[in-house]
């Protein structure tokens, strides 16, 4: 539903030349917003071909005309009023009263203008209201975030840390927060895959790619890998992917897909031999409930492969949030973990640590220069108390159910 609302808004607001770009992608459609919402809800080959064109086109638009591009959490962008209007519908009366007092007005258009022009107001909103969004609000906003990238960002972590293990495993695997299904496709050559995601748009593209693979239509995968490489490069994740023929050389079993939250899984106890959960847990409302579900559905001796951002990743996030004045946590990261706290979370639910590896490391001098940009002097001072040669922005870990 939110995608239809968004496209209705967006196509009414963009300049005519930008509107024509999107009309050319789906020509001869009487209602363009309906056509786009419908295309993002499909899981067939035609929709995948469209999505490749859509994401290439929108990436170029972000480079040439960012003010008119589809962007989330950016105040000087045409989409910004949509998000303020959306959040206005879901916050409570007390929170609205706080905004009235801060802005000095009860008029929503004037409030939007205040948010657009006042970085302190945006930072205040994020710290006082934005960080307390409910799970359903996060799910809805993530549907819009999915319009910015085809992939979900965990592909590199999967290839480097999980793929070598998957090739030696058998049985059932849960792809928890499967995104566009990159890991699902590869794991389905070795194990029976059950994939769950709360983002309907990403789940549909994962289903489409899985169907194409099972039907022997693998010619699309070199394009897929090229698109993911381009997107990861824009995210400053630099890696070289294997060729599609190397990754997708075996016969795949059909994956089973479910739409929903991973804190309430539709599977019986002791069902899985492995769980893959990369770049997911930090986006969730209640990580403890998720790990409890993992413990329930995983067999004794089964393993969870997980990544999570560290306090240094959090510090970098907070610095750029404050500098840019974003209204929502960057990338909708709601949680960060230290090695000890992540291990404790799993230990409380019957797991033991098998491996824990910090990664996405930054040289101290480079990280320190970023910290210097922090508007919060206390943060900069605290982070510099214990300098090291390098800091890790993320953690990869393997936990085994006892």
KASULWO-V626362 format. One record per backbone hydrogen bond with DSSP energy under -0.5 kcal/mol. CO is the residue of the C=O (numbers start at 1). NH is the residue of the N-H. Records with the same first field share a line. If there is no record, write none. Layout:
CO->NH  NH
This chain:
1->5
2->6
3->7
4->8
5->9
6->10
7->11
8->12
9->12  13
10->13  14
15->19
16->20
17->21
18->22
19->23
20->24
21->25
22->26
24->27
26->29
28->30
30->32
31->35
32->36
33->37
34->38
35->39
36->40
37->41
38->41
39->42
44->48
45->49
46->50
47->51
48->52
49->53
50->54
51->55
52->56
53->57
54->58
55->59
56->60
57->61
58->62
59->63
60->64
61->65
65->68  69
66->69
67->78
69->71
74->77
75->77
77->80
79->82  83
80->84
81->85
82->86
83->87
84->88
85->89
86->89  90
87->90  91
92->96
93->97
94->98
95->99
96->100
97->101
98->102
99->103
100->104  105
106->108
107->111
108->112
109->113
110->114
111->115
112->116
113->117
114->118
117->119
118->122
119->123
120->124
121->125
122->126
123->127
124->128
125->129  130
126->131
129->132
130->133
134->138
135->139
136->140
137->141
138->142
139->143
140->143  144
141->144  145
142->146
144->147
145->148  149
154->158
155->159
156->160
157->161  162
158->162  163
162->165  166
163->167
165->168
166->169
171->192
172->273  274
173->175  194
174->176  276
175->177  178  196
178->181
181->185
182->186
183->187
184->188
186->189
187->190  191
188->253
191->193
192->173
193->256
194->175
195->258
196->177  178
197->260
198->200
199->203
200->204
201->205
202->206
203->207
204->208
205->209
206->210
207->211
208->212
209->213
210->214
211->215
212->217
213->216
216->218
218->221
220->224
221->225
222->226
223->227
224->228
225->229
226->230
227->231
228->232
229->233
230->234
231->235
232->237
233->236
236->238
237->239
239->241
243->246  247
244->248
256->195
258->197  260
261->264
265->267
268->271
272->299
273->303
274->174
275->277  305
276->176
277->307
280->283
281->284
282->334  335
286->289  290
287->291
288->292
289->293
290->294
291->295
292->296
293->297
294->298
296->270
297->271  272
299->302
302->401
303->275
304->306  399
305->277
306->397
308->395
309->337
310->314
311->315
312->316
313->317
314->318
315->319
316->320
317->321
318->322
319->323
320->324
321->325  326
329->332
330->333
332->334
338->342
339->343
340->344
341->345
342->346
343->347
344->348
346->349  351
347->350
350->402
352->400
355->398
357->396
359->393  394
360->393
362->391
363->367
364->368
365->369
366->370
367->371
368->372
370->373
371->374
375->377
376->379  380
377->381
378->382
379->383
380->384
382->385
384->387
389->364
391->362
393->310
394->359
395->308
396->357
397->306
398->354  355
399->304
400->352
401->301
